């Protein structure tokens, strides 16, 4: 059975790390924490790979560009 992780868990991981990521380094961090077989869901999407989740979050404007790559925008998580 595949491990289903909510996108909020990834966003909380990013917040807790207090670091900037590239898409590649974020993917590595996600796989390191949740495993290579994990699949992700959000309030509006399901069964995404780590790479698909990163693209989904980027398209939703959840990331803030900075000199080191990007980080999570403050207050970008919905609270439900």
Secondary structure, 3 states (H helix, E strand, C coil): CCCEEEHHHHHHHHHHHCCCECHHHHHHHHHHHHCCCCEEECCCCCCECHHHHHHHHHHCCCEEEECCEEEECCCCCCCC
